Every structure is written in structure tokens, then in C-alpha cells.
Amino acid sequence: MSELNRRRGIALLALAGAFLSTYLFLYALGYYGELVCGAGGGCDLVQGSRWARFLGFPVAGWGVGWYVAVFGVSMLGTRAGIGAARWIPRVLAVLALGGLAFTIYLTALELWVIHAICRWCVGSAVITLGIFLLTLPEFRALARRV
């Protein structure tokens, strides 16, 4: 897969993640009374836990910001001239690795502390993993430049 198509894929996944996180963020702000989670879903339990906030701000809001940042950097990476800039793979690599690490932390909390699984959170985790996997060649590009 070409660098251009990978970055477009990253942008598309980030856009989907931004919409998903926006839904959860609007719920956290009180715009929805109940999350659509399906039978046996633990969305309300997870979103109502003390772990649903990070540094006093809803985790979903952090997710919106992260996805928008990934979208912006990946779209800049598709532009002629800017796409070849050395900072693009660095920023994408840092964002992807940080996002994956935070997602693993949150998933561990769901499994072993909260004892409930939010399907929307699983969806976000899958999107984040996809972004990370599409970003792996950026790590290789960084290693070659060092």
C-alpha cells in the first residue's frame, strides 16, 4: 500500500473515530439520556464510572481531540510538498503509539476494574488499533532516517 493510501486510510479511520467519540462525548455532557448499547451492554456502567474522566475531562472528549489531531496530521501528509515533511511520520507515530497505549489502559480498566464492556469503547479500540497498524510503516521510515 502506498504512503498516500495509508495516510488516507488513517484519515478515514480517524474520521469514524471522531464521530464515535463525539457520540460518547455528547452523552457525557448530558445530551443523551441513555446510550444505545444492545442487550447486556455495559456502556452506561463504563461511562458512569469514575474512570470515564481523565484529568477532570470526559475520556470521550479526549478521544475527539485525539481523532481530530490524527485526522489533521494524516490529511496534511497527503498534500503535495507537505506530505514529505519529516515531522509528519514522527507526529503520526507518536499519536498512534500514545493512542494505542491509552486504549490498552482503558480496556484493562473495563476488564479488570469496572468489570463491564462498552461496545462503543471496543469500537474505538478497534479503530485505534487500525490506525496504529496503518502507521507502522511510518515507524520504519523513522528508523531509516535516524
N, C-alpha and C positions, 0 to 999 in steps of 0.2 A: 504494500500500500504506500502510495506517495505521501510525502510530508504534508502536502496541501490537503489531500483527502483525509489524512489522520486528524489534522487540525480542524477540518470541517466537522468530522465525526465528534471530536471533543466538544466543539461548539454546540452541536445538536444535542448531545447528551447533557451538557450544562444548561441548555435552554429547558429541556424536560425537567431537570432537577430544580431549576429556579421556579417553575410552575408548581411542582410538587411541594417544595419548601414554602412557597407563598401560601398555598392552601393551609399548611400546618401553622404558619405564622399568623394568618388571619384567625385561625381557631384559637391560638394562644392569646391573641388580643381581644377575644370575646366576640368576634363577628359570626361565629358558628356555635350553635348550642351543642351539637354532637357531631363527631367525626363519622364518616361513612367508612366502616372498617370490616364489615362482614361478620358472620357468625363466629363467636368465640374470640373475636379480636380483642387485643389488649390496648388499643390505641388511646382510649380515654385514660386508662391506668398509667400508661407511659407518659402521656402528655400532661397528666395531672401530678406526676411525681416531682419531688424536689430536684431531680436530675434533669428536668425539662428546661432549666435555666442554667446559663453559664455566664459567670461574671455579672449576674443580675439581669441578663437579657435572654429572651427565649432562644433556645438552641435553633429552632426553625428560622429565626431571624438571622442568626449567624450563617445558617445554610444558604439563605437567599443571597447574602453578601458574597459568600464563597463561590456559589454557582455563577453569579453575575461577573465576578472577577475572572473566573476560568473562561467564561464565555468571551469577555472582552479581550483577554490576552490571546486566546486561540483565534479569534477573528482578526486581531491585529497581525497574527502570524500568517494569515492567508493573504495579506496585502503585499503587492509587489514592492520591493525596497525595504519595507518594514519587516517582512517575514524572515529575512535573512539576518536580522539583528541578533547579536549574540545573547542579548538579555531574554529573548523570547523563550528558548528552551530552558534557561535557568529558572525563570519565573514559573513556567508550566510545571517543571519538575518539582519545585518547592511547593506549589499549590497542590499538586496531585499527591505528593507524599504526605503533606500535612493533613489534607482532607481524608486520605485513607487511614492515617493514624487516629484521627479524631473519630472516624466512623467505627473503627475497631473498638475503641474505648467505649463509645456509646452502645454498641452492640453487646459488649461484655456486661455493661450495666443492665441492659434489658434482660439478658440471660441469667445472670448470677446475683443481681441485687434487687431489681424490680420484679423479676420473675413473670414478665409479660412481654409479648412481642407485638410491636406496632407494625402492621403491614406497610404503612406508608414509609416508616423508617427503614424497613427492609428494602423497599423500592429505591429509596435514596441511597442505601448502601450498595445496591447493585449498580446504580448509575455511577456512583463514586468509584467503584471497582473498575467499571468500564472506562472511565476517564483515566484512571491510573494505568490500566493496561495499554490504552492508546498512547499514553505519554512515555511508556518505556523506551521507545526509540530516542526520545529527547534526552534521556539519561545517557544512552550510548553516545549520542552526539556530543554531550558534555565531556564524557570520558576521553573522546578523541581529541578534543580541543585543549585538554589540560596538558 
